[in-house]
Amino acid sequence: MRAVRVTGFGPPEVLRVEETAEPAPADGQVLVDVEVAGVGYGDIIVRAGRYPFPVPYVPGLEVGGTVAAVGTGVDPALLGRRVVATTVGMTGGYAERALAGSGNVHAVPEGLSLEHAVAVFQAGAVAVGLLSAVRLCPGESVLVTAAAGRIGSLLVQRAKAAGAGMVVGSARGAEKTAAVREFGADVVVDHSSPGWAAEVKAATGGRGTDVTLDAVGGGIGTAALAATAGGGGRFGSYGFTSGTWVPLDAHEIGRRGLTIVGALGIAFAKPAREQREDAAEALHAAAAGGLVPRVHGLFPLDRAAEAHAAVESRESIGAVLLTP
């Protein structure tokens, strides 16, 4: 079968399609005929050598397709089912067939396309988990940085659905800010403009947002921290697409009365059953039209490098997907 294989870390061009042996499902596993695979920012970090990972490997955590075979101990009723799944060992998705643990397989709700299901089931689960981690309450204001991104776009929608009083979305450039408005943000700011944090504070009557969720880090994350309300505001960090985390000063945090939340770590530390429930909630919300993922582009396997470049350059809006 054809798969994208990485034999050494580096730029997107290290992603190369090769013929590899087809995997066979072991006990508790299923084999999925992959029709759609997700491209996440985590894939970029690993491929670039910024996270320790053994090589060679086949990237890909998220897949959608049809169950082609099941291992021992797996309900045979899964055969032929249309599913989305996370792959065994967080690898193997960029291929024509991939393995998944049976506990990490979700049936795709009727009426939901595989493209939308892959775009939403993990990113949507993360969005649900992040909002739970920062304990968003109805009526509170929320700032989401990188709100045109795959997770950010879903955070905007989930925050609205959770009863946020005001959702502020930040993004870079006219195309992305327009998309953030479409996702439902009440206020949209361009974080490439100087003084954008002051715009956020002005929109909240000078107080700042009750909750901030930042995926960017660096200077943008620092400005987002400044736009968070003192006296009880919560700042949740869940990424560093800028290349650096937000520098935190204990004196400033204490003086301003801020709570810093390792939101992504909390979301990922939830028991497997709860994480599965979050994914199911995202899928059902998408099927009902309450969570609408945007797909930036579909790329065949032999253009995986272009797909990575689209995500890495931060030019994409919504999800980037591969179609083996």
C-alpha positions in Angstrom: 0.0 0.0 0.0 1.0 3.6 -0.4 2.0 5.7 2.7 3.8 8.9 3.5 7.0 8.0 5.3 9.5 10.2 7.2 13.0 8.9 7.5 14.6 12.1 8.9 13.3 15.4 10.4 13.3 18.6 8.4 11.1 20.7 6.1 7.9 19.5 4.5 9.8 17.9 1.6 10.9 15.1 4.0 7.4 13.7 3.5 7.7 11.1 0.8 5.2 8.5 -0.5 6.5 5.0 -0.5 5.2 1.5 -0.9 4.9 -0.2 2.5 3.5 -3.4 3.9 -0.1 -3.4 4.8 -0.7 -3.5 8.5 -2.8 -6.3 10.1 -5.0 -5.6 13.2 -3.9 -7.2 16.4 -6.0 -8.0 19.4 -8.4 -5.1 20.1 -7.6 -3.3 16.9 -9.3 -2.5 13.6 -8.0 -1.8 10.1 -9.4 1.3 8.4 -9.6 1.9 4.7 -8.5 5.5 4.9 -10.5 8.0 2.8 -9.5 11.1 4.7 -6.7 11.9 7.1 -6.3 14.9 9.3 -3.2 17.2 9.2 -2.7 18.7 12.7 -0.2 21.2 13.9 1.3 18.5 16.1 2.3 16.7 12.9 4.2 19.8 11.9 6.1 19.9 15.2 7.1 16.3 15.1 8.1 16.4 11.4 10.3 19.5 12.0 12.2 17.7 14.8 10.8 19.8 17.6 9.4 16.9 19.6 11.3 13.6 20.3 10.0 10.9 18.1 11.5 7.7 16.6 12.2 7.6 12.9 11.3 6.3 10.4 7.5 6.7 10.9 4.3 7.3 9.0 2.6 10.5 10.3 -1.1 10.8 11.0 -3.3 10.7 14.1 -6.8 11.1 12.7 -8.4 9.1 9.9 -11.8 8.5 8.5 -13.0 5.7 6.3 -14.4 2.2 6.4 -13.5 -0.7 8.7 -11.9 -3.3 6.5 -10.8 -5.9 9.1 -11.0 -6.4 12.9 -8.6 -8.1 15.3 -9.5 -10.6 18.0 -11.7 -9.3 20.7 -13.4 -6.7 18.5 -17.1 -6.8 17.6 -17.3 -8.0 14.0 -20.3 -5.7 13.6 -17.8 -2.9 13.0 -16.8 -4.4 9.7 -17.9 -2.1 6.8 -18.9 0.7 9.2 -18.1 4.3 8.3 -15.9 5.6 11.1 -13.4 8.2 12.3 -10.6 7.1 14.5 -7.3 7.9 16.2 -4.5 5.7 15.1 -2.4 3.3 17.1 0.7 5.0 18.5 -0.5 8.4 17.0 1.1 7.3 13.7 0.1 5.7 10.4 -2.8 7.9 9.2 -1.1 9.2 6.1 -1.7 5.9 4.3 -4.2 4.0 2.3 -4.9 1.8 5.4 -4.3 2.5 9.1 -4.7 0.7 12.4 -6.8 2.1 15.3 -7.7 0.7 18.7 -11.3 -0.3 18.8 -11.9 2.0 21.8 -10.8 5.0 19.6 -13.2 4.4 16.8 -16.4 6.5 16.4 -19.3 5.8 14.0 -19.9 8.8 11.8 -23.4 10.1 12.4 -25.8 9.9 9.5 -25.7 12.9 7.2 -22.2 14.0 8.2 -19.5 13.8 5.6 -16.2 12.1 6.3 -14.3 15.3 5.6 -16.3 17.2 8.2 -16.2 14.3 10.7 -12.4 14.1 10.5 -12.2 17.9 10.8 -14.3 18.0 13.9 -14.0 14.8 16.0 -10.6 15.4 17.6 -10.4 19.2 17.2 -13.9 19.5 18.5 -13.2 17.3 21.5 -10.2 19.5 22.3 -12.4 22.6 22.1 -14.9 21.0 24.5 -12.1 20.0 26.8 -10.4 23.4 26.8 -13.6 25.3 27.6 -14.2 22.8 30.5 -10.6 23.3 31.7 -11.0 27.1 32.0 -14.4 26.7 33.5 -16.3 29.0 31.2 -19.5 30.2 32.8 -22.6 31.6 30.9 -22.4 35.3 30.4 -18.6 35.5 30.6 -16.4 37.1 27.9 -13.9 35.0 26.0 -10.9 35.8 23.8 -9.8 33.2 21.3 -6.5 33.8 19.5 -5.9 32.1 16.1 -9.6 32.0 15.8 -9.5 31.2 12.1 -7.5 28.0 12.8 -8.9 24.5 13.0 -9.4 24.4 16.8 -9.9 28.2 17.2 -12.8 28.2 14.8 -14.5 25.5 16.8 -13.7 27.2 20.1 -15.6 30.3 18.9 -18.6 28.2 18.1 -18.5 26.1 21.2 -18.1 29.1 23.4 -21.2 30.7 21.9 -23.1 27.5 22.4 -22.0 27.4 26.0 -23.6 30.8 26.6 -20.6 33.1 26.5 -21.7 36.7 26.8 -19.1 37.9 24.3 -16.7 36.0 22.1 -13.7 37.9 20.8 -11.8 36.3 18.0 -8.3 37.4 16.9 -6.7 36.5 13.6 -4.3 37.9 11.0 -5.4 39.7 7.8 -8.7 40.5 6.2 -9.5 37.0 4.9 -9.1 35.4 8.3 -10.9 38.1 10.3 -13.8 37.8 7.8 -13.9 34.0 8.4 -13.9 34.5 12.2 -17.0 36.7 11.8 -18.6 33.8 9.9 -17.8 31.5 12.7 -19.9 33.7 15.0 -17.5 35.8 17.0 -19.1 39.0 18.4 -15.9 41.0 18.1 -13.1 40.4 15.7 -9.6 42.0 15.9 -6.6 41.7 13.6 -3.7 40.7 15.8 -1.2 41.8 13.3 -2.2 45.4 14.1 -0.4 47.3 16.8 -2.6 47.9 19.8 -5.0 45.1 19.1 -5.1 44.1 22.8 -6.4 47.6 23.6 -9.3 47.0 21.2 -10.2 43.9 23.1 -10.2 45.8 26.4 -12.3 48.6 24.8 -14.8 46.0 23.6 -15.1 44.7 27.2 -15.6 48.1 28.7 -11.9 48.4 29.7 -12.0 45.3 31.9 -10.6 42.7 29.6 -11.9 39.2 28.9 -12.9 36.8 31.7 -11.3 33.9 29.8 -8.5 33.9 27.2 -7.5 30.8 25.2 -4.2 31.2 23.4 -2.7 28.9 20.8 0.0 31.3 19.5 2.3 32.2 22.3 5.1 34.7 21.7 4.2 38.3 21.3 0.6 37.6 20.4 0.1 35.4 23.4 1.7 38.1 25.6 -0.7 40.7 24.3 -3.6 38.3 24.9 -2.4 37.9 28.5 -2.5 41.7 28.8 -6.0 41.8 27.5 -7.2 39.3 30.1 -9.2 40.8 33.0 -7.5 41.3 36.3 -9.1 40.2 39.5 -10.0 36.7 38.5 -9.4 36.4 34.7 -8.3 33.0 33.5 -5.6 32.6 30.8 -5.6 29.2 29.2 -2.6 28.2 27.1 -2.9 25.4 24.5 -0.2 26.0 21.9 2.8 27.9 20.6 2.4 28.2 16.9 4.7 31.3 17.0 7.5 29.0 18.1 7.7 30.1 21.7 5.4 29.9 24.8 4.1 33.0 26.5 6.7 34.2 29.1 5.0 34.3 32.5 6.0 36.6 35.3 4.9 35.4 38.7 4.9 39.0 40.1 2.6 40.3 37.4 0.3 37.3 37.7 0.0 37.8 41.4 -0.4 41.6 41.2 -3.1 41.3 38.6 -4.9 38.4 40.2 -4.8 36.1 37.2 -5.2 32.4 37.0 -3.0 30.6 34.5 -4.4 27.4 33.2 -2.6 24.6 31.4 -5.7 24.0 29.5 -4.5 21.5 26.9 -2.8 19.4 29.6 -6.0 19.3 31.6 -8.0 18.3 28.5 -5.6 15.5 27.7 -5.4 14.3 31.3 -9.1 13.5 31.4 -10.0 9.8 31.6 -10.2 8.1 28.2 -14.0 7.7 28.7 -14.5 11.4 29.1 -12.3 12.3 26.1 -14.4 9.8 24.1 -17.5 11.5 25.3 -16.1 14.9 24.2 -15.4 13.6 20.7 -18.9 12.1 20.5 -20.4 15.4 21.6 -18.5 17.2 18.9 -19.6 14.7 16.2 -23.2 14.9 17.2 -23.1 18.7 17.3 -21.6 18.8 13.8 -24.3 16.4 12.5 -27.0 18.6 14.0 -25.5 21.7 12.4 -24.4 23.3 15.7 -20.7 22.9 15.0 -19.6 23.7 11.4 -16.0 22.9 10.6 -14.4 24.7 7.7 -12.1 22.7 5.4 -9.3 24.7 3.9 -8.2 22.1 1.5 -8.0 18.5 0.5 -4.6 17.2 -0.7 -3.7 13.8 -2.2 -1.0 11.8 -0.4 1.7 12.8 -2.9 1.0 16.5 -2.0 1.4 15.9 1.7 4.3 18.4 1.7 2.0 21.1 0.4 -0.6 20.3 3.1 2.1 20.7 5.8 3.3 23.9 4.2 -0.3 25.3 4.3 -0.5 24.6 8.0 3.0 25.6 8.9 2.7 29.0 7.1 -0.4 29.7 9.1 -2.2 30.6 5.9 -4.9 27.9 6.3 -8.4 28.6 7.5 -9.9 25.7 9.3 -8.8 22.1 8.6 -6.3 20.7 6.2 -6.9 17.1 5.1 -5.3 14.4 3.0 -7.2 12.0 0.7 -5.2 8.8 0.2 
